[in-house]
Amino acid sequence: MLELKNVSKSYKKNKVVVLDNINYKFQYKTFYCINGKSGAGKSTLIQLLGLLISPNDGTIKIDGKDVSKLSSNEKARIRNKTIGFVFQSYYLNPLMKAYENVMLPTYTDNSLTNEERKDKAMRLLQNLGLKNREKHYPKELSGGEQQRVAIARALVNNPDIILADEPSGSLDPDNEDNILRILKKQAKRGKCVIVVSHSENVPKYADVVLKIESHKLVEVKK
């Protein structure tokens, strides 16, 4: 459902090859972990999968459709409807309450009323264990709670693909396990979850472990 076909990425300014002729198909209902040394190209791969940057060569397909050559506006629409992003830095608006942060992606859907947007955000936060914390500002929440708000924001438009770049990198082990269990549950519910991480804990939750080595993406036996 998310396919990389002969994808290469290099930065011509300094002639650095990051990814070379990558071929891989990511499937629904699967939790993927991508490992690799610092500078191997993990974040570049996530940006390619999230249509934030374009490959120099090759194609990226979602459900069989080539999306790598679409316009910026078309890519933005696909990202909003199909892809949810979770990052190590939570990127929450400090002036907005938790539920208001979660509501933000819903404003592109003109069919929803503000009350419906709020209801979606509140229910999602409650499902992620944040009942009675929905109206707190980010500074009033722990790191683990802030990351769950960020995950709720990524899930609010019900995306098919969830991309997470070091989502537990700044969390303690208990909070890391909590975040990974949430992401694992999303995969079981039918979503394609792709997590880039240095953590040794992430592969324990993954269905498939991959690594970037010598500019290639290869599967690792668990």
C-alpha positions as a printed Julia matrix, in Angstrom:
222×3 Matrix{Float64}:
   0.0     0.0    0.0
   3.0     2.3    0.47
   5.63    1.39  -2.07
   9.1     2.69  -2.83
  10.25    1.76  -6.3
  13.86    2.42  -7.34
  13.95    5.4   -4.98
  17.21    7.29  -4.6
  17.95   10.48  -2.72
  21.13   12.52  -2.79
  22.02   16.09  -2.02
  23.74   17.48  -5.07
  25.14   20.52  -3.3
  27.64   18.38  -1.38
  27.26   15.27  -3.56
  26.18   13.09  -0.65
  24.22    9.93  -1.53
  21.74    9.16   1.26
  19.51    6.43  -0.21
  20.27    4.38  -3.3
  17.74    2.44  -5.37
  15.35    1.52  -2.54
  12.62   -0.99  -3.33
  10.15   -1.88  -0.6
   6.42   -2.34   0.01
   4.98   -1.35   3.4
   1.7    -3.07   4.22
  -1.38   -2.3    6.3
  -1.81   -3.95   9.73
   1.95   -3.92  10.26
   4.28   -2.2   12.73
   7.67   -1.46  11.15
  10.81   -0.41  12.97
  13.63    1.21  10.99
  17.09    1.24  12.56
  20.39    2.56  11.34
  23.42    4.49  12.44
  23.23    8.24  12.93
  23.4     9.85   9.51
  22.38    6.67   7.7
  19.31    8.31   6.18
  16.45    7.33   8.52
  14.99   10.82   8.79
  15.4    11.33   5.04
  13.45    8.13   4.46
  10.64    9.27   6.78
  10.47   12.61   4.95
  10.23   10.78   1.62
   7.49    8.47   2.89
   5.63   11.49   4.28
   5.9    13.35   0.95
   7.78   16.17   2.64
  10.65   15.85   0.14
  10.88   14.25  -3.31
  13.27   11.55  -4.52
  15.89   12.33  -7.14
  14.94    9.1   -8.89
  12.2     6.49  -8.58
   8.58    6.63  -7.49
   6.56    6.54  -4.29
   3.12    4.94  -4.54
   0.21    4.91  -2.13
  -2.41    2.28  -2.94
  -0.93    1.95  -6.41
  -0.98    5.66  -7.24
   2.28    7.47  -7.97
   2.3    10.38  -5.51
   5.95   11.42  -5.8
   5.38   13.79  -8.71
   2.21   15.52  -7.51
   2.08   19.24  -6.85
   2.81   20.61  -3.39
  -0.9    21.27  -2.78
  -1.89   17.76  -3.86
   0.78   16.25  -1.58
  -0.46   18.39   1.29
  -4.01   17.06   0.82
  -2.75   13.47   0.85
  -0.69   14.11   3.98
  -3.66   15.58   5.8
  -6.01   12.72   4.95
  -3.72    9.71   4.68
  -0.6    10.27   6.8
  -0.19   11.04  10.5
   3.14   12.3   11.85
   4.59   11.78  15.33
   7.95   13.33  16.24
  10.34   13.29  19.18
   9.64   17.0   19.69
   5.93   17.25  20.33
   5.35   20.53  18.44
   2.33   21.39  20.56
   1.08   24.95  20.57
   1.78   26.17  24.13
  -1.12   28.63  23.98
  -3.67   25.92  23.19
  -5.19   23.32  25.48
  -4.61   19.64  24.75
  -7.91   19.13  22.91
  -7.36   22.32  20.9
  -3.99   21.03  19.71
  -5.64   17.79  18.62
  -8.36   19.67  16.75
  -5.91   21.53  14.49
  -5.73   19.0   11.61
  -9.53   18.78  11.45
  -9.95   22.34  10.23
  -9.29   21.24   6.65
 -12.55   19.25   6.79
 -15.28   21.8    6.16
 -17.99   19.2    6.72
 -17.33   19.23  10.49
 -18.77   21.72  12.94
 -16.55   23.06  15.7
 -18.51   21.0   18.2
 -17.87   17.84  16.18
 -14.16   18.68  15.98
 -14.02   19.13  19.73
 -15.93   15.88  20.35
 -13.48   13.95  18.14
 -10.5    15.42  19.94
 -11.92   14.82  23.42
 -12.86   11.2   22.68
  -9.45   10.46  21.21
  -7.62   11.92  24.2
  -9.8     9.91  26.56
  -9.08    6.74  24.57
  -5.36    7.45  24.98
  -5.67    7.65  28.75
  -5.89   11.43  29.1
  -9.33   11.73  30.63
  -9.49   14.88  32.78
  -6.31   16.19  31.1
  -7.96   17.36  27.87
  -8.21   20.99  28.97
  -4.67   21.29  30.29
  -2.01   23.32  28.51
   1.17   21.52  27.34
   3.26   23.0   30.16
   0.86   21.37  32.63
   1.42   17.9   31.14
   4.27   15.43  31.58
   6.46   14.44  28.62
   4.56   11.18  28.18
   1.24   13.0   28.29
   2.41   15.56  25.74
   3.5    12.76  23.41
   0.08   11.15  23.73
  -1.5    14.49  22.78
   0.8    14.55  19.74
  -0.27   11.01  18.84
  -3.94   11.98  19.2
  -3.31   14.91  16.84
  -1.72   12.48  14.35
  -4.71   10.14  14.58
  -7.58   12.63  14.57
  -8.15   12.44  10.8
  -7.96    8.63  10.9
  -4.92    8.26   8.6
  -3.98    4.95   7.02
  -0.26    5.56   7.57
   1.45    6.67  10.79
   5.06    7.85  10.54
   6.97    8.3   13.8
  10.49    9.73  14.0
  12.06    8.9   17.4
   8.65    9.16  19.13
   9.97    7.91  22.47
  13.48    9.33  22.34
  13.0    11.78  25.22
  10.83    9.54  27.41
  11.59    7.29  30.36
  11.21    3.49  29.85
   7.67    3.29  31.29
   6.38    6.12  29.09
   8.23    4.69  26.1
   6.46    1.34  26.55
   3.13    3.15  26.83
   3.7     5.04  23.57
   4.84    1.91  21.74
   1.79   -0.05  22.96
  -0.44    2.7   21.57
   1.3     2.55  18.19
   1.17   -1.25  18.18
  -2.57   -1.11  18.79
  -2.96    1.18  15.78
  -1.2    -1.37  13.59
  -3.51   -4.11  14.85
  -6.45   -1.89  13.91
  -5.32   -1.89  10.3
  -2.9     0.99   9.98
   0.62    0.97   8.58
   2.9     2.16  11.4
   6.51    3.04  10.59
   8.78    4.03  13.47
  12.35    5.29  13.08
  14.27    4.88  16.32
  17.62    4.25  17.97
  15.86    2.6   20.89
  16.55   -1.08  21.48
  12.99   -1.41  22.8
  11.15   -0.56  19.58
  12.05   -3.79  17.7
  10.35   -5.79  20.47
   7.02   -4.28  19.42
   7.65   -4.35  15.67
   6.28   -6.95  13.27
   9.08   -6.16  10.82
  12.51   -4.71  11.6
  14.41   -2.87   8.88
  17.73   -1.09   8.8
  19.45    1.34   6.49
  22.9     0.12   5.64
  25.18    1.36   2.85
  22.31    3.5    1.51
  20.03    0.43   1.21
  16.91   -0.62   3.14
  17.1    -4.24   4.27
  15.01   -6.49   6.51
  16.53   -7.8    9.72
  15.61  -11.2   11.11
  13.98  -10.9   14.54
